[in-house]
Amino acid sequence: RPPQRGAGAGGSGNRGCHRSGRQRRPHISAKTGANIEEVLEAIVHKIPAPKGDPEAPLKALIFDSIYDSYKGVIIFCRIMEGTVKRGTPIRMMATGSEEDVVEVGYFGAGQFIPCDELRAGMVGYITASIKNVRDTRVGDTVTSRDNPCASPLPGYKKGYPHGILRPLSGGWSQVQ
């Protein structure tokens, strides 16, 4: 049976979108460039700028990290308060690991783009010759070793590995 128009499964309907009359939704096209400027202007006006004081003590949230054989651990973070740049001594609040920053930068299309500093509200990366990914846990707070923030960002909990327990033979009665 062929898909019905507007059903969403391969049809060319509106795929669940509806016109409520409350908001104007422009027809846009990345291919032709139609109404791109209008959408970008709407984003600038409707989404608030990030908050944070660049002069406050450094407080950055780690949201991921990877290991690079040349740079060591690369920390992906959002700077909530303060500023970080090359040479800044940093400390991970949950693990206590301390290092000096070697490079900071932001993300490009499939690449890391170095810059002079990351300020409050920015998202980017930090390298500091960290040799072990365990020292940079997701959710941890990065702060300055010389001028630390008063408290870590809320919500951090140490993660634990989860596994599935099932009996190899004999049934569940032997597991108890």
Secondary structure, DSSP 8 states (H G I E B T S, - for coil): ----TTSSSS--S-TT----SSS------TTT-TTHHHHHHHHHHHS------TTS--EEEEEEEEEETTTEEEEEEEEEESEEETT-EEEETTT--EEE--EEEEEETTEEEEESEEETT-EEEEE-----GGGS-TT-EEEESSS--SS--TT------------SSS-GGGT-
